[in-house]
Amino acid sequence: MSPDATPRSILRDIWTQLPFLAWLVVLWMLLWHQFTPLAFVTGLLVAVFVTRVFRLPTVELSGRVNLWYAFLFVVQFLWAVLLGALSVTVQVLDFRRQPGAAIIAVPLRYADDLVMTHVAVTSSLIPGSLVVEADRDRGILYLHVIGVRDMDDVEEVRAEVLRWERRIVRALGSPAQYRALRDDERAEADAGKESGR
């Protein structure tokens, strides 16, 4: 036991890992298609074993969840998945031309590791795009996107990924990220008013 591993720090570590442990238990139960007390207990034992033996750095959650924005995010995500599936289907069935494809770099604005992961997973789950690399140090996602024909399409994909980042920050970003987003939105609104004059 390390000198700084007091019972309080161990409990705090377990508390911050609780969502991750719960997710591992759910995955275990889904893997075995069993939602029984025995599956829960064995899943919990496996989750604790995995997190203790294959120790990763503690994931710091933001401590902030806005239920309304989270609900909006889920609805918008499901709609985007449906539209993405229809778009890919149309491109596949259009025998007159091949759908264009591109690797697009998207520099994120507010992303820490957690938000970057959420943006990457969201972008990859929408049909037609797939994250091929994440540059954690510079906060850049590289996506392979089909259906791209010109630079306008590239800029639209970039703008859409940044919209997903904003939605995620609104739903569960840290207070500092949310404040930075609100400040940028205010600045954009003020700039729009100035240009409209």
NORBELDA-V628758 format. One record per residue. N is the residue number from 0. RES is the residue in one letter. SS is DSSP state (a for helix, b for strand, c for the rest). D_CENTER is the distance of its C-alpha to the mean C-alpha in whole Angstrom. Layout:
# NORBELDA-V628758
N & RES & SS & D_CENTER
N & RES & SS & D_CENTER
This chain:
# NORBELDA-V628758
0 & M & c & 35
1 & S & c & 34
2 & P & c & 36
3 & D & c & 33
4 & A & c & 32
5 & T & c & 33
6 & P & a & 33
7 & R & a & 31
8 & S & a & 28
9 & I & a & 28
10 & L & a & 27
11 & R & a & 25
12 & D & a & 23
13 & I & a & 23
14 & W & a & 22
15 & T & a & 19
16 & Q & a & 18
17 & L & a & 19
18 & P & a & 16
19 & F & a & 15
20 & L & a & 19
21 & A & a & 18
22 & W & a & 15
23 & L & a & 18
24 & V & a & 21
25 & V & a & 19
26 & L & a & 18
27 & W & a & 22
28 & M & a & 23
29 & L & a & 21
30 & L & a & 23
31 & W & a & 26
32 & H & c & 26
33 & Q & c & 28
34 & F & c & 27
35 & T & c & 30
36 & P & a & 31
37 & L & a & 32
38 & A & a & 28
39 & F & a & 27
40 & V & a & 29
41 & T & a & 29
42 & G & a & 25
43 & L & a & 25
44 & L & a & 28
45 & V & a & 26
46 & A & a & 22
47 & V & a & 25
48 & F & a & 26
49 & V & a & 23
50 & T & a & 22
51 & R & a & 25
52 & V & a & 26
53 & F & c & 23
54 & R & c & 22
55 & L & c & 19
56 & P & c & 19
57 & T & c & 18
58 & V & c & 14
59 & E & c & 15
60 & L & c & 13
61 & S & c & 13
62 & G & c & 16
63 & R & c & 15
64 & V & c & 14
65 & N & c & 15
66 & L & a & 16
67 & W & a & 17
68 & Y & a & 14
69 & A & a & 12
70 & F & a & 15
71 & L & a & 15
72 & F & a & 11
73 & V & a & 12
74 & V & a & 15
75 & Q & a & 14
76 & F & a & 11
77 & L & a & 14
78 & W & a & 16
79 & A & a & 14
80 & V & a & 14
81 & L & a & 18
82 & L & a & 19
83 & G & a & 17
84 & A & a & 19
85 & L & a & 22
86 & S & a & 22
87 & V & a & 22
88 & T & a & 25
89 & V & a & 27
90 & Q & a & 26
91 & V & a & 27
92 & L & a & 30
93 & D & c & 31
94 & F & c & 34
95 & R & c & 35
96 & R & c & 33
97 & Q & c & 30
98 & P & c & 26
99 & G & c & 26
100 & A & b & 23
101 & A & b & 21
102 & I & b & 19
103 & I & b & 17
104 & A & b & 16
105 & V & b & 14
106 & P & b & 14
107 & L & c & 12
108 & R & c & 14
109 & Y & c & 12
110 & A & c & 10
111 & D & c & 11
112 & D & a & 10
113 & L & a & 7
114 & V & a & 6
115 & M & a & 6
116 & T & a & 5
117 & H & a & 1
118 & V & a & 3
119 & A & a & 5
120 & V & a & 5
121 & T & a & 5
122 & S & a & 8
123 & S & a & 9
124 & L & a & 10
125 & I & c & 12
126 & P & c & 15
127 & G & c & 17
128 & S & b & 14
129 & L & b & 13
130 & V & b & 11
131 & V & b & 14
132 & E & b & 14
133 & A & b & 12
134 & D & b & 15
135 & R & c & 14
136 & D & c & 17
137 & R & c & 17
138 & G & c & 13
139 & I & b & 13
140 & L & b & 11
141 & Y & b & 14
142 & L & b & 14
143 & H & b & 17
144 & V & b & 17
145 & I & b & 20
146 & G & c & 22
147 & V & c & 23
148 & R & c & 26
149 & D & c & 27
150 & M & a & 25
151 & D & a & 25
152 & D & a & 22
153 & V & a & 20
154 & E & a & 20
155 & E & a & 19
156 & V & a & 16
157 & R & a & 15
158 & A & a & 16
159 & E & a & 14
160 & V & a & 10
161 & L & a & 12
162 & R & a & 12
163 & W & a & 8
164 & E & a & 8
165 & R & a & 11
166 & R & a & 10
167 & I & a & 7
168 & V & a & 10
169 & R & a & 12
170 & A & a & 11
171 & L & a & 10
172 & G & c & 11
173 & S & c & 14
174 & P & a & 17
175 & A & a & 18
176 & Q & a & 15
177 & Y & a & 15
178 & R & a & 19
179 & A & a & 18
180 & L & a & 16
181 & R & a & 20
182 & D & a & 22
183 & D & a & 21
184 & E & a & 21
185 & R & a & 24
186 & A & a & 25
187 & E & a & 24
188 & A & a & 26
189 & D & a & 29
190 & A & a & 29
191 & G & a & 29
192 & K & a & 32
193 & E & a & 34
194 & S & a & 34
195 & G & a & 35
196 & R & c & 38
